[in-house]
Amino acid sequence: MTIDKSWTTIRRRGSSNEFWNGLQHFLQMVKPFVNDMGFIKCSCRRCLNNASHQLEDLESHIFRNGFMFGYNQWIHHEEPATANAGMTEAGPSGGIHEMDEMFDVLDDIISEDADEDAVGGPSSNEQYDDLFAALRSELYPSVSSFSSLNFLVKLMHLKVLNKWTNKPFDELLKLLKLAFPKIDLVKSHYEAKKMMTKMGLGYSSIHVCKNDCALFWKENSLKDTCPVCSESRWKLQSGKRSGKNVPHKVLRYFPVGPRLKRLFATSKTAKLMRWHSTGKSKDNDIMRHPVDGNSWQEFDKRHPQFAGDVRNVRLGLATDGFNPFGNMSLSYSMWPVVLTTYNLPPWICMKAEYLMLSLLIPGPHSPGKDMDVFLRPLIDELKALWVHGLDTRIVAYENGVFRVRVALLWTVNDFSARSSLSGWSGQGYRACPTCNEDTPSMRVIGKTAYFGHRRFLPTNHHWWSNLQFDGRTKRKRPPRRFSTTAILEQLGRVKTGIPGKDPNYRGVKRKRGDDELNWRKKSIFYELPYWANIELKHNLDVMHIEKNVCDSLLGTLLADPHKSKDTDSARRDLEKLGIRHELHLFEDGNKLMKPVADYTFSEANRRKFCRFIRSVKFPDGFASNLSKNVAQNDSRLLGLKLHDCHVIMQRLFPVGCQSLVSKNIWSTIVELCTFFKQLCASTVNVSDMG
């Protein structure tokens, strides 16, 4: 008897009645041959007849993963040797190349639909018709090594790797069409992008009110005017809507769920997603990954059910503004919101290919206090991923579908972005989010100053008895730690403001009451069920701080008039406070004289330091050419980037300043540079940070 096996090569299993009926016939045929325990060899593309399952599991495995390649004689399922395989060489797929690597890619993409369809039978997947058509077609007559889809994917990959713009890509496609008239290829980048979006990991375009009041999303998706300020959703010409509806602003939202599924789609990354449970430090004094910190461990204690499954995902969020137009004079601030996965080991989780872009907030102005408006889609998805989880299939590492839950542990930002995310203003007399209402501050000329930092030092530090600051010793205790209840009580007193930047009330600051402290709003992150009890909610980016410190230190040492902190106003503040008398300004005739401080270089020493920076040579890839940042007159450094400051602080300052300043100044600089070096090391000793 001839057995029809043509159904085993059908790719679109979810929409094929032929595959479904063939699978049911196969199950009926092998049912008499199950063993005493009800198990039989599984012929799906993952098990490959190496594992045995019950018939119910066998059905779901084959429907989800597909029937294994090359298993034409069903010897493990009691098929007689004389039976006919019943398949042509090409099979029913009409010439699909069986070894094309895009088979596995498409199988992974449609596996989610297949999982949902496995219970109720096949359904329609018409959205993949173009992809399968491109997979079936040869790139060029008589060329069987490439399908049209495979070639297009590789071409798009080259575009990304080499940073081609759309125009040269279109020109390349035209050249290929001209040189090879019969080539089966798209005509433009637009068509290529349209096809690639069907392979997943796309994004949603959400219209935004021009005043950042609200999103035209969910209940507002069909409205033509803003529900807050009544501003039109569309750009108008001469007071009327143009022929084509063009929104004022568009927020790009990249869903997190599909991207997390891709991390479990290969055996390599699926295994690495468990690293945080097996690779954490065994020495309590050493930290090399966030899993070794108190905040992570406290979170696990509060949520033991979440911590019990090591596959559950922990995320961190970072955002900052940048100008996409480079160094052009056009002022524009676009804010990407990026997520990093802390399940991965430290040498991978910060790699660009493992970072997930979740939001792209449009300009031209920074969102500021309206950041929560743009974070709404992400927060809603994070709430669903915590409460309901996400059904995910681990491929090639362990079979089956599991439900993964996701938690956002903290944010990492500079200080200004932290204010937008946390709701605590970084300006004013209570700007410190740690000291809260106990922030020690005073008003000096033109700004607010913060003092009393010796309170953070260890009790045995020699600076406690130093008299150089104000002639007195300090024994003030560190600031108190506010409990979750106290913080929530403070937030309960904050009045809810109107979002947006409507011209009717733009620029009018809402005066905060004394009971509101420095809170401007209750952050949207508090909608996450676990957020209020997280010990460390917002982290400051050490690289931003290091650059600011480096710029200020360089400006002061080199007496740079644009960046030095040793200004005339600072000297007048010293006189007003009655300290450091040797640095006070004095009059010499009709001139106001400024005494030279021992923490600034002389003119000769400035040249020596700049020549030292100019002469330093680094291994390839270690640092940029710093000689290009030295001014022509060897008086100052210009245009230092983030990594340049990192290298100067940790490598060059301790050596270059040793013979140019007094021992006390040099030792202080070395201690500061050593602190940043320890903080940026791959492993951190907790005892050193005390």
C-alpha positions as CSV (number, residue, x, y, z in Angstrom):
1,M,0.0,0.0,0.0
2,T,1.3,3.5,-0.9
3,I,1.4,5.9,2.0
4,D,1.0,9.6,1.1
5,K,3.8,11.5,2.8
6,S,3.6,14.7,0.8
7,W,2.1,16.5,3.8
8,T,5.4,16.2,5.7
9,T,7.0,18.8,3.5
10,I,4.3,21.5,3.8
11,R,5.8,24.6,5.5
12,R,2.7,26.6,6.3
13,R,1.3,24.1,8.8
14,G,-1.1,26.5,10.5
15,S,-3.0,27.2,7.4
16,S,-2.9,23.9,5.6
17,N,-5.7,21.4,5.9
18,E,-3.6,18.9,4.0
19,F,-0.9,19.0,6.7
20,W,-3.5,18.7,9.5
21,N,-5.3,15.8,7.8
22,G,-2.0,14.0,7.1
23,L,-0.9,14.4,10.7
24,Q,-4.2,12.9,11.9
25,H,-3.8,9.9,9.5
26,F,-0.2,9.5,10.8
27,L,-1.4,9.4,14.4
28,Q,-4.1,6.9,13.6
29,M,-1.5,4.7,11.8
30,V,1.1,4.7,14.6
31,K,-1.5,4.4,17.5
32,P,-1.4,0.5,17.6
33,F,2.4,0.6,18.0
34,V,2.8,2.7,21.3
35,N,4.6,0.9,24.1
36,D,3.1,-0.3,27.4
37,M,3.5,3.2,28.9
38,G,1.7,4.8,25.9
39,F,4.9,6.3,24.4
40,I,6.3,6.3,20.9
41,K,9.2,7.9,19.0
42,C,8.7,11.6,18.1
43,S,9.5,12.5,14.5
44,C,9.4,16.3,14.9
45,R,12.3,18.4,13.7
46,R,13.5,18.9,17.3
47,C,13.3,15.4,18.8
48,L,14.5,13.6,15.6
49,N,13.2,10.2,16.8
50,N,15.6,10.5,19.8
51,A,12.8,11.2,22.3
52,S,9.5,9.4,23.0
53,H,6.2,11.1,23.9
54,Q,2.5,10.2,24.3
55,L,0.3,10.6,21.2
56,E,-1.1,14.0,22.5
57,D,2.4,15.4,22.9
58,L,3.5,13.8,19.6
59,E,0.7,15.7,17.8
60,S,1.6,19.1,19.3
61,H,5.3,18.5,18.6
62,I,5.0,17.7,15.0
63,F,2.4,20.5,14.4
64,R,4.6,23.1,16.1
65,N,8.0,22.0,14.9
66,G,7.3,20.3,11.6
67,F,8.1,16.8,10.4
68,M,11.8,15.9,10.4
69,F,13.7,16.1,7.1
70,G,14.9,12.9,5.4
71,Y,12.6,10.5,7.4
72,N,11.0,9.0,4.3
73,Q,11.0,5.4,5.5
74,W,9.1,5.3,8.8
75,I,11.1,2.5,10.2
76,H,10.6,3.7,13.8
77,H,6.8,3.5,13.3
78,E,6.5,0.0,11.9
79,E,6.3,0.9,8.2
80,P,6.9,-2.1,5.9
81,A,10.1,-1.8,3.9
82,T,8.2,-2.1,0.6
83,A,6.1,0.9,1.2
84,N,6.4,3.9,-1.2
85,A,7.4,7.2,0.2
86,G,4.9,8.8,-2.1
87,M,6.8,12.0,-2.6
88,T,8.3,13.7,-5.6
89,E,11.8,15.2,-5.3
90,A,10.4,18.7,-5.1
91,G,7.4,17.7,-3.0
92,P,4.2,19.8,-2.9
93,S,6.1,23.0,-2.2
94,G,6.7,23.6,-5.9
95,G,10.5,23.7,-6.0
96,I,11.4,24.9,-2.5
97,H,15.0,24.3,-1.7
98,E,15.0,22.0,1.3
99,M,18.4,23.2,2.5
100,D,17.6,26.9,2.4
101,E,18.4,28.3,5.8
102,M,15.4,30.6,5.7
103,F,13.2,27.5,6.4
104,D,14.2,27.6,10.0
105,V,13.7,31.3,10.2
106,L,10.2,31.2,8.9
107,D,9.4,28.2,11.1
108,D,10.4,30.2,14.2
109,I,8.4,33.1,13.1
110,I,5.1,31.2,12.5
111,S,5.7,28.9,15.5
112,E,3.7,31.3,17.7
113,D,0.7,31.0,15.4
114,A,1.2,27.3,15.3
115,D,1.1,27.0,19.1
116,E,-2.2,28.8,19.2
117,D,-3.6,26.8,16.3
118,A,-2.6,23.4,17.7
119,V,-5.6,23.2,20.0
120,G,-8.3,24.0,17.5
121,G,-6.7,23.0,14.2
122,P,-5.3,24.9,11.3
123,S,-6.0,28.6,10.7
124,S,-5.1,31.2,8.1
125,N,-1.6,32.8,7.9
126,E,-2.1,34.8,4.7
127,Q,0.4,37.5,6.0
128,Y,3.2,35.1,5.1
129,D,2.2,34.4,1.5
130,D,4.7,36.8,0.1
131,L,7.5,35.4,2.2
132,F,6.8,31.8,1.1
133,A,6.5,32.9,-2.5
134,A,9.9,34.5,-2.3
135,L,11.2,31.4,-0.6
136,R,9.9,29.1,-3.4
137,S,11.2,31.2,-6.2
138,E,14.8,30.9,-7.5
139,L,16.9,34.0,-7.4
140,Y,17.9,33.5,-11.1
141,P,17.1,30.7,-13.6
142,S,19.3,27.7,-13.0
143,V,20.7,29.2,-9.7
144,S,19.5,26.9,-6.9
145,S,21.9,27.9,-4.2
146,F,19.9,31.0,-3.3
147,S,16.2,31.7,-3.0
148,S,15.0,35.2,-3.6
149,L,14.2,35.6,0.1
150,N,17.5,34.4,1.2
151,F,19.4,36.7,-1.1
152,L,17.3,39.7,0.0
153,V,17.9,39.0,3.7
154,K,21.6,38.9,3.2
155,L,21.5,42.0,1.1
156,M,19.7,43.9,3.9
157,H,22.2,42.5,6.4
158,L,25.0,44.0,4.4
159,K,23.2,47.4,4.3
160,V,23.0,47.4,8.1
161,L,26.6,46.3,8.7
162,N,28.0,48.8,6.3
163,K,25.6,51.7,7.2
164,W,24.3,52.2,3.6
165,T,21.7,54.8,3.2
166,N,18.5,54.0,1.3
167,K,19.6,55.8,-1.9
168,P,22.8,53.7,-2.6
169,F,20.8,50.6,-1.8
170,D,18.1,51.5,-4.4
171,E,20.9,52.2,-6.9
172,L,22.4,48.7,-6.2
173,L,19.0,47.1,-6.8
174,K,18.7,49.0,-10.1
175,L,22.2,47.8,-11.2
176,L,21.4,44.2,-10.4
177,K,18.2,44.4,-12.4
178,L,20.1,46.0,-15.3
179,A,22.9,43.4,-15.2
180,F,20.7,40.4,-14.6
181,P,17.3,41.1,-16.2
182,K,15.8,37.8,-15.1
183,I,16.7,38.2,-11.5
184,D,13.8,37.8,-9.0
185,L,14.4,40.7,-6.7
186,V,12.5,43.7,-5.2
187,K,12.8,47.0,-7.0
188,S,13.4,49.3,-4.1
189,H,14.3,49.5,-0.4
190,Y,10.7,50.4,0.4
191,E,9.5,47.0,-1.1
192,A,12.3,45.2,0.7
193,K,11.5,46.8,4.1
194,K,7.8,46.1,3.5
195,M,8.6,42.4,3.1
196,M,11.0,42.2,6.0
197,T,8.5,43.7,8.4
198,K,6.4,40.5,8.0
199,M,9.3,38.5,9.5
200,G,8.6,40.1,12.9
201,L,10.3,42.6,15.2
202,G,8.5,45.5,13.6
203,Y,7.2,48.6,15.4
204,S,4.0,50.5,15.9
205,S,3.6,54.1,14.9
206,I,1.6,56.1,17.5
207,H,0.5,59.6,16.9
208,V,1.2,62.2,19.6
209,C,-0.3,65.6,20.3
210,K,2.0,68.4,19.2
211,N,2.0,69.7,22.8
212,D,2.9,66.3,24.3
213,C,-0.5,66.1,26.1
214,A,-1.6,62.7,25.1
215,L,-1.2,59.8,22.7
216,F,-3.7,59.0,20.0
217,W,-3.7,55.4,21.1
218,K,-6.3,52.9,22.4
219,E,-9.4,54.9,23.4
220,N,-8.0,58.0,21.6
221,S,-6.9,56.3,18.4
222,L,-9.9,57.5,16.4
223,K,-9.9,61.1,17.6
224,D,-8.8,64.0,15.4
225,T,-8.2,66.4,18.3
226,C,-6.2,66.1,21.5
227,P,-8.4,65.1,24.5
228,V,-6.5,67.5,26.7
229,C,-5.7,70.7,24.8
230,S,-8.1,70.2,21.8
231,E,-5.2,70.8,19.4
232,S,-5.6,69.1,15.9
233,R,-4.0,65.8,15.5
234,W,-2.9,66.7,11.9
235,K,-0.7,69.3,10.4
236,L,-2.8,72.1,8.8
237,Q,-2.1,74.3,5.8
238,S,-3.7,77.7,5.9
239,G,-5.9,76.6,8.7
240,K,-7.2,73.6,6.8
241,R,-6.2,69.9,6.7
242,S,-4.0,69.0,3.7
243,G,-5.1,66.3,1.2
244,K,-3.0,63.7,3.1
245,N,-3.3,63.4,6.9
246,V,0.1,64.1,8.3
247,P,0.5,63.9,12.1
248,H,2.4,66.4,14.1
249,K,4.5,63.8,15.9
250,V,4.9,60.1,15.7
251,L,6.1,57.9,18.6
252,R,7.7,54.6,17.4
253,Y,7.0,51.7,19.8
254,F,8.9,48.4,19.6
255,P,7.0,45.7,21.5
256,V,9.1,43.9,24.1
257,G,7.5,40.5,24.0
258,P,8.5,39.4,20.5
259,R,12.1,40.5,21.1
260,L,12.3,38.5,24.3
261,K,11.0,35.4,22.5
262,R,13.9,35.7,20.0
263,L,16.4,35.5,23.0
264,F,15.0,32.0,23.7
265,A,14.9,31.0,20.0
266,T,18.4,29.7,19.8
267,S,20.2,27.2,22.0
268,K,23.1,29.6,22.7
269,T,21.1,32.6,24.0
270,A,18.5,30.3,25.7
271,K,21.3,28.9,27.8
272,L,22.8,32.3,28.5
273,M,19.5,33.5,29.8
274,R,20.1,31.3,32.8
275,W,23.6,32.7,33.5
276,H,22.4,34.9,36.4
277,S,21.5,31.8,38.5
278,T,24.7,29.9,37.8
279,G,27.4,32.5,37.2
280,K,26.9,34.8,40.2
281,S,29.8,35.5,42.5
282,K,30.3,33.1,45.4
283,D,32.3,35.8,47.3
284,N,30.0,38.2,49.2
285,D,32.6,40.9,48.9
286,I,32.9,40.8,45.1
287,M,30.3,42.2,42.7
288,R,30.7,41.6,38.9
289,H,27.0,41.5,37.9
290,P,23.8,43.1,39.3
291,V,22.8,39.7,40.6
292,D,25.5,40.2,43.3
293,G,23.9,43.4,44.6
294,N,21.5,43.9,47.5
295,S,18.7,45.3,45.3
296,W,18.5,42.1,43.2
297,Q,18.6,39.9,46.3
298,E,16.0,41.9,48.1
299,F,13.7,41.7,45.1
300,D,14.1,37.9,45.1
301,K,13.1,37.7,48.7
302,R,10.0,39.8,48.2
303,H,8.9,37.8,45.1
304,P,10.0,34.2,45.7
305,Q,7.6,32.8,43.0
306,F,9.2,35.0,40.4
307,A,12.7,34.2,41.5
308,G,11.9,30.5,41.6
309,D,12.0,30.3,37.8
310,V,15.4,31.3,36.5
311,R,14.0,31.8,33.0
312,N,12.0,34.9,34.2
313,V,13.5,38.0,32.7
314,R,14.9,41.0,34.5
315,L,15.3,44.3,32.6
316,G,16.9,47.6,33.0
317,L,15.8,50.8,31.3
318,A,18.0,53.7,30.0
319,T,17.2,56.8,28.1
320,D,18.8,60.1,27.1
321,G,18.4,62.8,24.5
322,F,20.5,63.1,21.4
323,N,20.6,65.2,18.2
324,P,20.0,62.9,15.2
325,F,21.3,65.6,12.9
326,G,24.9,65.4,14.2
327,N,26.7,68.7,14.8
328,M,24.4,70.8,12.7
329,S,23.1,74.0,14.2
330,L,19.6,72.7,14.2
331,S,18.4,72.2,17.7
332,Y,16.6,68.9,18.0
333,S,16.3,66.3,20.9
334,M,15.2,62.8,20.2
335,W,15.0,60.3,23.1
336,P,15.5,56.6,22.5
337,V,14.3,54.3,25.4
338,V,16.6,51.2,25.5
339,L,16.1,48.0,27.6
340,T,18.9,45.7,28.6
341,T,18.5,42.1,29.8
342,Y,20.3,41.4,33.0
343,N,19.8,37.6,32.8
344,L,22.7,37.6,30.4
345,P,26.4,37.6,31.6
346,P,28.1,41.0,32.1
347,W,30.3,40.7,29.0
348,I,27.1,40.3,26.8
349,C,24.2,42.2,28.4
350,M,25.7,45.6,27.4
351,K,26.6,44.6,23.8
352,A,24.7,46.5,21.2
353,E,23.2,43.4,19.6
354,Y,21.5,42.4,22.9
355,L,20.1,45.9,23.7
356,M,16.4,46.3,22.8
357,L,15.1,49.6,21.6
358,S,11.6,49.9,23.0
359,L,10.6,53.6,22.3
360,L,11.8,56.3,20.0
361,I,10.4,59.6,21.4
362,P,10.3,62.4,18.8
363,G,11.5,66.0,19.2
364,P,12.2,68.7,18.7
365,H,12.1,69.3,22.4
366,S,12.9,66.9,25.2
367,P,9.8,65.4,26.9
368,G,10.7,66.7,30.3
369,K,7.9,66.3,32.8
370,D,5.7,64.7,30.1
371,M,7.9,61.6,29.9
372,D,5.1,59.5,31.4
373,V,2.9,60.3,28.4
374,F,5.4,58.6,26.0
375,L,6.1,55.7,28.4
376,R,2.5,54.6,28.5
377,P,2.7,51.8,25.9
378,L,5.8,50.3,27.5
379,I,4.4,50.4,31.0
380,D,1.2,48.8,29.9
381,E,3.1,45.9,28.3
382,L,5.4,45.5,31.3
383,K,2.4,45.3,33.6
384,A,0.9,42.5,31.4
385,L,4.3,40.7,31.3
386,W,4.4,40.7,35.1
387,V,0.8,39.7,35.8
388,H,0.0,37.4,32.9
389,G,3.4,36.5,31.5
390,L,4.4,35.5,28.0
391,D,4.1,32.1,26.4
392,T,7.5,31.3,25.0
393,R,9.0,28.3,23.3
394,I,12.7,27.4,23.9
395,V,14.2,26.0,20.7
396,A,16.9,23.4,20.7
397,Y,17.6,23.7,24.4
398,E,14.5,22.2,26.0
399,N,11.3,21.4,24.3
400,G,7.9,22.7,25.2
401,V,6.3,26.1,25.9
402,F,6.7,27.9,29.2
403,R,5.3,31.1,30.5
404,V,8.0,33.7,31.2
405,R,7.4,36.7,33.4
406,V,9.3,40.0,33.2
407,A,10.3,42.6,35.8
408,L,11.9,46.0,35.4
409,L,14.5,46.3,38.1
410,W,15.7,49.9,37.7
411,T,16.6,52.7,35.3
412,V,20.1,54.0,34.4
413,N,20.3,57.7,33.4
414,D,22.2,60.9,33.8
415,F,20.9,63.3,36.5
416,S,18.6,65.4,34.3
417,A,16.9,62.3,32.7
418,R,16.5,60.8,36.2
419,S,14.4,63.8,37.1
420,S,12.1,63.3,34.2
421,L,11.7,59.6,35.0
422,S,11.5,59.6,38.8
423,G,9.4,62.8,39.3
424,W,11.9,64.2,41.8
425,S,13.2,67.6,40.5
426,G,17.0,67.8,40.3
427,Q,16.9,71.6,41.0
428,G,16.4,73.7,44.0
429,Y,17.3,73.5,47.6
430,R,16.2,69.8,47.9
431,A,17.7,68.5,44.6
432,C,19.4,65.4,46.1
433,P,17.0,62.4,45.7
434,T,18.9,60.5,48.4
435,C,18.9,63.1,51.1
436,N,15.3,64.0,50.2
437,E,14.0,66.7,52.5
438,D,17.3,66.6,54.5
439,T,19.4,67.9,51.6
440,P,22.1,70.4,53.0
441,S,22.2,73.4,50.7
442,M,22.8,77.1,50.6
443,R,22.4,80.0,48.1
444,V,25.6,81.4,46.7
445,I,26.1,83.9,43.9
446,G,24.1,82.8,40.9
447,K,23.3,79.3,42.0
448,T,22.5,76.8,44.8
449,A,25.4,75.0,46.4
450,Y,25.3,71.7,48.3
451,F,27.7,71.0,51.2
452,G,28.2,68.7,54.1
453,H,29.5,65.8,52.0
454,R,31.8,64.6,54.7
455,R,28.8,62.9,56.2
456,F,29.1,60.2,53.6
457,L,32.7,59.3,54.5
458,P,33.7,56.4,56.8
459,T,33.8,57.4,60.4
460,N,37.6,56.9,60.5
461,H,38.4,59.0,57.5
462,H,41.0,61.7,58.1
463,W,38.9,64.4,56.4
464,W,36.5,64.4,59.4
465,S,39.1,66.4,61.4
466,N,40.2,68.6,58.5
467,L,39.8,72.3,59.2
468,Q,40.4,73.7,55.7
469,F,36.8,73.9,54.6
470,D,35.3,76.2,57.2
471,G,37.6,76.0,60.2
472,R,35.5,73.4,62.0
473,T,35.3,69.6,62.2
474,K,32.1,67.9,61.2
475,R,30.5,64.9,62.8
476,K,27.1,64.9,61.1
477,R,25.6,61.5,60.5
478,P,24.7,60.2,57.0
479,P,21.2,61.1,55.7
480,R,18.4,59.0,56.9
481,R,16.9,56.3,54.6
482,F,13.2,56.9,53.9
483,S,11.0,53.8,53.9
484,T,8.6,52.9,51.1
485,T,5.7,54.0,53.3
486,A,7.3,57.4,53.8
487,I,7.9,57.9,50.1
488,L,4.4,56.9,49.2
489,E,3.0,59.3,51.8
490,Q,5.0,62.1,50.2
491,L,3.7,61.2,46.8
492,G,0.2,61.1,48.1
493,R,0.5,64.8,48.8
494,V,1.6,65.7,45.3
495,K,-1.1,67.5,43.2
496,T,-1.7,66.0,39.8
497,G,-0.7,68.5,37.0
498,I,-2.0,68.8,33.5
499,P,0.3,67.1,31.0
500,G,1.7,68.8,27.9
501,K,3.1,72.0,26.8
502,D,0.0,73.8,25.6
503,P,0.8,77.5,24.8
504,N,-2.1,78.6,27.1
505,Y,-0.1,77.5,30.2
506,R,3.4,76.9,28.8
507,G,6.1,78.6,30.9
508,V,3.8,79.1,33.9
509,K,5.4,77.1,36.7
510,R,3.1,75.4,39.2
511,K,4.4,76.5,42.6
512,R,4.9,73.5,44.8
513,G,3.8,73.5,48.3
514,D,6.2,72.8,51.2
515,D,4.5,69.5,51.8
516,E,5.3,68.4,48.2
517,L,9.0,68.8,48.7
518,N,10.7,68.4,45.3
519,W,8.2,66.0,43.8
520,R,6.7,67.2,40.5
521,K,4.6,64.1,39.9
522,K,4.1,60.5,40.8
523,S,6.0,58.6,38.2
524,I,4.2,56.2,35.9
525,F,6.6,53.5,37.1
526,Y,4.6,53.2,40.3
527,E,1.9,51.6,38.3
528,L,4.1,48.5,38.2
529,P,2.9,46.3,41.1
530,Y,6.4,45.7,42.4
531,W,8.0,49.1,41.8
532,A,7.3,50.8,45.2
533,N,9.3,48.2,47.1
534,I,12.4,48.1,44.8
535,E,15.3,49.2,46.9
536,L,17.3,50.9,44.1
537,K,14.9,52.4,41.5
538,H,17.1,54.9,39.6
539,N,20.8,54.6,39.0
540,L,23.1,57.4,37.7
541,D,25.3,56.6,34.7
542,V,28.9,56.7,36.0
543,M,30.3,57.6,32.5
544,H,28.3,60.8,32.5
545,I,29.4,61.7,36.0
546,E,33.0,60.8,35.1
547,K,33.0,63.1,32.1
548,N,31.5,66.0,34.1
549,V,34.1,65.6,36.8
550,C,36.9,65.3,34.3
551,D,35.8,68.5,32.4
552,S,35.5,70.5,35.7
553,L,38.9,69.2,37.0
554,L,40.7,69.9,33.7
555,G,39.1,73.3,33.4
556,T,40.2,74.3,36.9
557,L,43.7,72.9,36.6
558,L,44.3,74.5,33.3
559,A,42.5,77.8,34.3
560,D,40.2,77.5,31.3
561,P,38.0,80.6,31.5
562,H,35.0,78.7,30.0
563,K,35.1,75.5,32.2
564,S,37.0,76.4,35.4
565,K,35.1,76.3,38.7
566,D,37.5,78.8,40.2
567,T,35.5,81.8,39.1
568,D,35.3,85.3,40.5
569,S,31.9,84.5,41.9
570,A,33.4,81.5,43.7
571,R,36.1,83.7,45.2
572,R,33.4,86.1,46.4
573,D,31.5,83.2,48.0
574,L,34.6,82.2,50.0
575,E,34.8,85.8,51.2
576,K,31.1,85.8,52.1
577,L,31.5,82.6,54.1
578,G,34.6,83.8,55.8
579,I,36.9,80.9,54.8
580,R,40.1,80.4,52.7
581,H,41.3,84.0,53.2
582,E,44.3,83.5,51.0
583,L,42.0,83.1,48.0
584,H,39.9,86.2,48.5
585,L,39.9,88.9,45.8
586,F,41.7,92.1,46.6
587,E,42.0,95.5,45.0
588,D,45.4,96.8,43.7
589,G,44.8,100.4,42.8
590,N,41.9,100.4,40.3
591,K,42.3,96.7,39.5
592,L,40.6,93.7,41.2
593,M,43.3,91.0,41.6
594,K,42.7,87.3,41.9
595,P,45.3,85.4,43.9
596,V,46.8,82.3,42.2
597,A,45.5,79.1,43.8
598,D,47.8,76.1,44.4
599,Y,45.4,73.9,42.6
600,T,45.9,75.5,39.2
601,F,48.8,75.0,36.9
602,S,51.2,77.8,36.1
603,E,51.5,78.8,32.5
604,A,54.6,76.7,32.0
605,N,53.0,73.7,33.7
606,R,49.9,74.1,31.5
607,R,52.2,73.7,28.5
608,K,54.0,70.7,30.0
609,F,50.7,68.9,30.8
610,C,49.3,69.6,27.3
611,R,52.5,68.4,25.7
612,F,52.3,65.2,27.8
613,I,48.8,64.6,26.5
614,R,49.9,65.2,23.0
615,S,52.8,62.7,23.3
616,V,50.9,59.8,24.8
617,K,50.5,56.8,22.5
618,F,47.9,54.0,23.0
619,P,47.5,50.6,21.5
620,D,45.1,50.4,18.6
621,G,41.5,50.6,19.7
622,F,42.3,51.6,23.3
623,A,41.6,55.3,22.9
624,S,41.3,58.0,20.3
625,N,44.1,60.2,19.2
626,L,44.1,62.7,22.1
627,S,46.8,64.9,20.4
628,K,44.0,66.3,18.2
629,N,42.2,67.6,21.3
630,V,45.2,69.8,22.4
631,A,44.9,73.4,21.4
632,Q,47.6,74.8,19.1
633,N,49.0,77.0,21.9
634,D,49.2,74.1,24.3
635,S,47.0,75.8,26.8
636,R,43.9,73.6,27.0
637,L,42.0,70.5,25.8
638,L,39.1,70.8,23.4
639,G,36.3,68.5,22.2
640,L,36.8,65.6,24.6
641,K,34.4,62.8,24.2
642,L,33.0,60.5,26.9
643,H,35.7,57.8,26.5
644,D,38.4,60.4,26.2
645,C,37.6,61.6,29.7
646,H,37.4,58.0,30.9
647,V,41.0,57.4,29.7
648,I,42.3,60.7,31.1
649,M,40.8,60.2,34.5
650,Q,41.9,56.7,35.0
651,R,45.2,56.6,33.1
652,L,46.7,60.0,32.5
653,F,45.8,62.3,35.4
654,P,47.8,60.4,38.1
655,V,50.9,60.4,36.0
656,G,50.7,63.8,34.2
657,C,49.9,65.9,37.4
658,Q,52.5,64.4,39.8
659,S,55.2,66.9,39.3
660,L,53.0,69.9,38.4
661,V,51.1,70.4,41.7
662,S,51.8,70.1,45.4
663,K,51.7,66.7,47.0
664,N,48.4,67.4,48.8
665,I,46.7,68.3,45.6
666,W,48.2,65.4,43.6
667,S,47.2,62.9,46.3
668,T,43.6,64.1,46.3
669,I,43.5,63.8,42.4
670,V,44.9,60.3,42.6
671,E,42.4,59.3,45.2
672,L,39.5,60.6,43.1
673,C,40.8,58.9,39.9
674,T,41.3,55.6,41.9
675,F,37.7,55.8,43.0
676,F,36.4,56.0,39.4
677,K,38.9,53.2,38.4
678,Q,37.5,50.9,41.1
679,L,33.9,51.8,40.3
680,C,34.4,51.1,36.5
681,A,36.3,47.8,37.1
682,S,34.8,44.5,35.8
683,T,34.7,43.3,39.4
684,V,34.0,45.6,42.4
685,N,35.1,44.9,46.0
686,V,32.3,46.0,48.3
687,S,34.7,46.7,51.1
688,D,36.6,49.2,48.9
689,M,33.4,51.2,48.2
690,G,32.8,51.7,51.9
